[in-house]
Amino acid sequence: MKKKANVFTYLFLILGTILILIPLCLTIINSFKDTNQITSNFFGLPNPFTGNNFSRLLQDGVGQYFFNSALITVVSIVLIMLVVPMAAFSIARNISKKKAFSIMYFLLVLGIFVPFQVIMIPITSMMTRYGLSNIMGLIILYLAYSIPQTLFLYVGYIKTSIPVELDEAAEIDGSGRFRLYFKIIFPLMKPMHATTLIINALWIWNDFLLPLLILNKDNTKWTLPLFQYNYQGQYFSDYGPSFASYVVGIVVILIVYLVFQKNIISGMTNGSVK
């Protein structure tokens, strides 16, 4: 019975991998075709290969939008990994001792259950009123929206994987709280750092709705997904450049995922257990 279950598990994983790889491969293949090849032989190999689609992207300023997305993603991730783990460490060590920390944790994590559609219009109105309809305002929003889920994972990881005895040993050796955190606790959270980086980087890099609401008024501040949306409208009948723009968006985040994927499973399993 166990062997049959294992066979079905492997078959399911193989099927899932195929379903993921087929669209990815087709996107890459069609990025090297012109529109005539795509419409006449969508599933075939390019004949001949052409790099004109990527040349057109460069001419249409894809580099600026790529830079905007990279800037927003990198700065947001740095802020998330500086602020949230520090708050999580403080909450995890005091949640069972002080009621205020328990209430604070509950209120912050409660944000997971608030649909974005409920606060979409008030947030857009507020950002416009305070002059934050720009890249900096978008970064602040990403930091705020990342807190509930990321804090939940970090608190769970610290409580289950980093014993409080480390704090006591460091204090006996004369270490202060900041030194304890940055020299001992922060490095021990490496699996959770990798998990946080992947989850938030995937979301921020591929996000469309927030940039549409905050940055759509100024096309020089567009992110790559926003550029792809408007670019597809501009060249709706010319599919080659559209597929090329999808490849540009995929390749960076795919490399980041491959680099950090070893730590993702351990970070998710440890962080999700209370």
Secondary structure as GFF3:
##gff-version 3
##sequence-region A 1 274
A	DSSP	alpha_helix	2	30	.	.	.	ID=ss1
A	DSSP	alpha_helix	35	40	.	.	.	ID=ss2
A	DSSP	alpha_helix	52	59	.	.	.	ID=ss3
A	DSSP	alpha_helix	62	94	.	.	.	ID=ss4
A	DSSP	alpha_helix	99	109	.	.	.	ID=ss5
A	DSSP	three_ten_helix	110	113	.	.	.	ID=ss6
A	DSSP	alpha_helix	116	129	.	.	.	ID=ss7
A	DSSP	alpha_helix	135	161	.	.	.	ID=ss8
A	DSSP	alpha_helix	165	172	.	.	.	ID=ss9
A	DSSP	alpha_helix	177	180	.	.	.	ID=ss10
A	DSSP	pi_helix	181	185	.	.	.	ID=ss11
A	DSSP	alpha_helix	186	188	.	.	.	ID=ss12
A	DSSP	alpha_helix	190	206	.	.	.	ID=ss13
A	DSSP	alpha_helix	209	215	.	.	.	ID=ss14
A	DSSP	three_ten_helix	219	221	.	.	.	ID=ss15
A	DSSP	alpha_helix	224	234	.	.	.	ID=ss16
A	DSSP	alpha_helix	239	260	.	.	.	ID=ss17
A	DSSP	three_ten_helix	261	263	.	.	.	ID=ss18
A	DSSP	alpha_helix	264	271	.	.	.	ID=ss19
###
